């Protein structure tokens, strides 16, 4: 389709119960591709979004390792697990964390726990921040990527606007860890950039108010006439 960029690294990442999700070279390739995509984009804003099955697990693992919080506090139902399924998910993720107990460096953690789409987004976030673009962060997955970016380059947060608080369990704690205040809190959990797209008109409106709204002086209004 017009505008679709094919940057496939491989047909899926590895099983983190058995080993790292990706090797260092593939992670570096994905990050470099994310940077290259942003370099080729016009404008001064980057809206983040993702699609995937299982990437709430990757985000939960990154969150637990980078914050030190219990994996149960970082894990939610994802695409709709019942209670038994959620318990199984937490147990598997706890096994993964134990398997990779020595991994604490943020970039190494991304290699071990993350996905190609997350590494690509990391490159995009770092490049956009370096170019002083505004980065509009979507939900749980994209915030996990920004958490890695923040661990590597803390000033990245100066360029980020957090679109919304996801309904996914753990996102509130993730935002609190980053000291981030989301624009919206309407129970969304779809991902796929939907929250960033919904918040975009708010940012446009804020810019118009700052740039074009009349002041009392320019409108000829004296303070004595204001109720």
C-alpha positions, 0 to 999 in steps of 0.5 A: 500500500502507498506509504507502507514501509517494509522493514521486517527483521525476521519472522518473529522473535525468540522464546524468552523462556529459552533465551533472548528475544533477539540478538544484539545485531538484530536489535541494533538493526531495528533501532537503526531502522527506526531512526532512518524512518524518522529522518525521512519523515516531514514535520515536527511531530511523531505519533507512536502506535503499535500492533502485535499479539503478546507485546503486553507481555514484553512491555510487562517484562521490561517494566518489571525489570526497569522499575523493580516492581513485582511482575504481578503489578506490571501484568494485565489481561492484554487482549482479554484473558480471564483470571486463570489465563492472567495467573498463567501469564504472570507465572510464565513471565516470572519464569522468564525474569528468573531465567534472565535474572542477570539482565539489568542494562536497559538496552540488553533488557530490550534485546532479551524481553522486547520485540522488533517493533519495540526496538524500531520504536526506540530508534524512532523516539531517540531520533525524534527527540534529538531532532526536537520533535514532539513525541506523542506516546500512545499506551502501554506498549509505547510507554514501555519503549519510552521507559527504555529510551528514558533509561538511556537518555533521560532528557527524552521525556522533555519531548514527550506528550503522553496521550492517555492512561490505558486500561491495561493494568500496570500502565498507571504505575508505569506513568507514575514511574516516569512522572508523566501526566496523560492528557486523557483517561477514558479507559482505552486499551486498544493501542495501535496509536488510537490514543495518540490519534485521539489526543492529537486534536487537543495538542492542535487546539492548545497550539492555536490558543497559545498562538492566536487567542487574543489577550485582553490588551490586543482585544481592547478589554480593560481589567475594570470591565471583566467580571 
